[in-house]
Amino acid sequence: MFYQDRLDTPIGVLTLIADEDGALVRVNLPQSRKPPPDLGPVHEDRARLAPICAQFAAYFAGERFDFDLPTRPHGTPFQREVWEGLLDIGYGRTASYAELARSIGRPRAVRAVGAANGANPLSIIVPCHRVIGADGSLTGYGGGMEAKQWLLEHERRCMRAA
């Protein structure tokens, strides 16, 4: 069984979904072009997701630079390897797809790394928005380019203020 709550943020309303143990399994971005996988019945439960929502609210307020909550993303072993690599891209920093591929020991798998990055179910927590093109340009983001740009600028602003 899964539970959800919605959180109004500067990039739109996020839908946060947790399992019955309270582990976050999915962050649905407001502008996502790809429908999320069907998890079966999902019930509204504001109380169960309150700690998760609080951490997201603190992130968007510039008071939290990382997340400390249980997660349980569903993906292939390769996808999970890429998602772990994303966690090494520090707050306010960026890396190219090639740099990410090298960091996980798969320098020739740039396209596969890009696909795994795009399949990340825990956007923002697993910071796929920090991956950019080799030339420094912003590249695709499941939540839309405006959201990606906002997240990167937000993190840079907060780092300067800290």
HUBEL-V444140 format. One record per pair of residues at least 6 apart in sequence whose C-alpha atoms are under 6 Angstrom apart, sorted by the first residue. I is the first residue (numbers start at 1). GAP is how many residues later the second one is. If there is no record, write none. Layout:
i->{I/I}
gap->{GAP/GAP}
This chain:
i->{1/2/2/2/2/3/3/3/3/3/3/4/4/4/4/5/5/5/5/6/6/7/7/11/12/13/14/14/14/15/15/16/17/17/17/18/18/23/23/23/24/24/25/25/25/26/26/27/27/29/31/31/32/32/58/62/79/86/87/92/92/94/94/95/96/96/96/96/97/98/101/101/129/132/132/133}
gap->{19/16/17/18/40/14/15/39/40/41/42/12/13/40/41/10/11/39/41/8/9/6/7/136/18/17/14/15/16/12/13/11/7/8/9/6/7/47/48/49/47/48/46/47/48/95/96/95/96/114/112/113/110/111/6/96/37/41/39/63/64/36/37/36/35/36/37/38/13/12/6/9/19/6/7/6}
